[in-house]
Amino acid sequence: MLDLEALTAAARAFPDVTHAERLDFACFPDALQRMKDAITAHGLTRVVVGACSGRTHDALFQRAVREVGLNPYLLETVNLREQCAWVHKDQPQMATQKAHELIRRAVGRLLPAQAIHRSKRIPVSDALVIGGGVSGMTAALTIADSGHDVHLVEKRDVLGGNLLHIYYVAEGNNPRQLLRDLVNRVRSHERIHVYTRTQVVGHTGHVGDFRSTLHTANPDGSVSETHVSHGATLVAIGGRETRNGYGLGSTRTSSPRATWKRPSSTTRKSWTGYSASS
């Protein structure tokens, strides 16, 4: 399917590429050993692997390069199988061209990359819940009952969301009673901090340590700014049913049918390239 020999030759011509080699079944032990031998022999400082999905193989290749002293985050995986060979099986020339561009971009992205070292950090235990409807209040109560502080943000004056406009349900339950019970539980919970007439205007940070900026509209027309730190963000702002149908510009719906075909021997082969900055 893909012209692996042409891809390997093209990779050798990329700037700052020291070594490029084709390996069949790069995830097998023999191929992994050849990869480690090449890293050692050529003194490679960065590695680009064109093979299968990084979702399933990143950890395998990272462990291999780490065993020969290379930082695992100086490895880039290019998904040639799913993103090129399989999805463009009827256009081999264009599939090879796409693979060439993906590899070229991976090399360019990896050249300025710096080594990353893991460190242990204690995540912030607070949570930010955006939306004061039934979903938002239920999520806030669940988190708060687990022993974590919750910042519940609602842009309107009152909590309730769409439940404020529901008075009867077919099952016979009382939605107004449900609303009152939820609001009372939220308002009285010592771990839930409610911000009404408030919107999230800034959100930065990383997993386990986010920082958000809240703007609250006061009755006198002024705006108060609040900064909160949280380790998780839940968005429960609701939605509306689309009236545009499904698909791009078409209102006709259909049930997709998935088919699977065993890949040929050529699509199972992997290209592996190694690059090192000069």
Phi, psi and omega in degrees: 000298177269144176277087186291326178295319179293322178295318179296317179296321179294322180295325179296334183272354179293148178301137175069011177272124182268323187210139174221137185211144176265132178233133173273130180056065185297343181274356179282155183304319181297318180291322177297323178293321177297323178296315180293322178296321180292322178298317181289316185293323184260000180061042185287142180249349178213151184225134172243127180242122174257111186204236181267196183293133175295337180299327182257341187240353181304313183298323180295312181290324178297320179294323180295314181288330178293328181293340178251019171089010180263137178299127185296341180272005171259030176238137179235130180253131178249127184274089180279335184286296184289321187273348181233294189295316185280319185280342180237043186295337180265002180226070186299323181293315179290327177296319178294321178296319178296318178299320178301316181291321179296319179292317180299317179293323179296319178297313179296326179287329185275333184303314180275002184294150178245153179296141179243133180243133182287146175216150181274133178224146178274118181290154175289131186275348180287158178230147175250124178245120181258115182118121183256031175276196181299315181297314181296316181293320179296318178296317180298318180294320180297316180291316182295322178293342177275357176101017180242145177287146183230135172254109183259120186249129177226129185282341180268179183288332187229159174277159176136326179061221183292341179294341177297337184254009181249126183244336181220148173228155185296330183286350179091358178289163182259100182294331179293322177292319177299318179297313181298318181296316180296313182297317180296319179295319180293313183296328184267354183284130185289343182259000181253124178253115186263132177237103175265163186053038187231144176229150176274118183250352179209143182209113181225176177115199182215178184303124179092349182206084178255155176228126182239147177251127181248137173246123181249127178276115180276157180302332181276005178095350179280167181236128178259140180249131181231139178247129180233145175252139183204154180261349179215149179232126176244126179256114182228057185267002177079188181192173178235145180295133180287146177253005184265003181075200182244154180090183182263100177076010181235138179262000180278134180255154179210161178259113182292147178242124183266137176236153181229136179231135180295128181294149178285172182295331181287326180283343180276351180280148185243147173254134181234126179236146179241135179230148178217139178290147182282000000 
